[in-house]
Amino acid sequence: MIEVERLHVHFGQGADAVHAVNDVSFHVREGESFGLVGESGSGKSTVLRVLCALQREWDGQVTIAGAPLPKRPARHFFRRLQMVFQDPYGSLHPRFTIDATLSEPLAVHRIGDRRDRIERVLEAVGLDPAFRFRFPHQLSGGQRQRVAIARALILEPQVLLLDEPTSALDVSVQAEILNLLARLREERGLTYLLVSHDLAVISHLCGRVGVMQAGRLVEQLPVERLRRGEADTSYTRELIEASRGPMQ
């Protein structure tokens, strides 16, 4: 479903240029949940920005469902792939009701039957239809993230890109959102690419993981090896050691 070959991303020019993503290659099978993990600044979120066309300057080869990713995708591309951002407080318009937030992508793509679609997607993420006419400030952090997930799902995409989807939430709510994401992937046959610095989150939701360091993908391994503390590189072993508490 996702193929990335020799991806490079540079920021700046000349002596000040930063090689943010350096020769990164990986693939994600249809229906799989693949994780990218690494410390802040490792380039993992930049990879997501390339895939969702927010980062338009890049070199390499990227395909989604067998189709090459253009630098400026047509509208129909975004019905296939959607993104859930890290901060549910910042990703929802504060002056839009939930109904308006969920209606906007339907209007952009000229999709009718809006009321039924909105009520169905709210039910799918565990929210009552009465939430339609509330504003984001009237919701908890977990409820806002459920709305953000509903907004991504309302176009019925094949792929969800998840950028630290639980890091801004209270610990008590994180497991609920992870369980929701796991259920939705199984029910809808979705493909996930999840970015996180938290190995416990990756371990819960993903089958395979790629480890990024300083813009490079230094290792790929099954999550079972991650749980057992087995890794080929010293950097991955250090990440595992640093996460021992949460993973246990």
TAJO-V308115 format. One record per run of one state. SS is the DSSP state (A for helix, B for strand, O for the rest). FROM is the first residue (numbers start at 1). LEN is the number of residues. If there is no record, write none. Layout:
SS_FROM_LEN, SS_FROM_LEN
//
This chain:
O_1_1, B_2_10, O_12_2, A_14_3, O_17_1, B_18_11, O_29_4, B_33_5, O_38_6, A_44_8, O_52_7, B_59_6, O_65_2, B_67_2, O_69_8, A_77_4, B_81_4, O_85_12, B_97_1, A_98_11, O_109_5, A_114_11, O_125_4, A_129_5, O_134_1, B_135_1, A_136_3, O_139_2, A_141_13, O_154_5, B_159_5, O_164_7, A_171_18, O_189_2, B_191_6, O_197_2, A_199_7, O_206_2, B_208_6, O_214_2, B_216_7, A_223_6, O_229_5, A_234_9, O_243_1, A_244_4, O_248_1
//
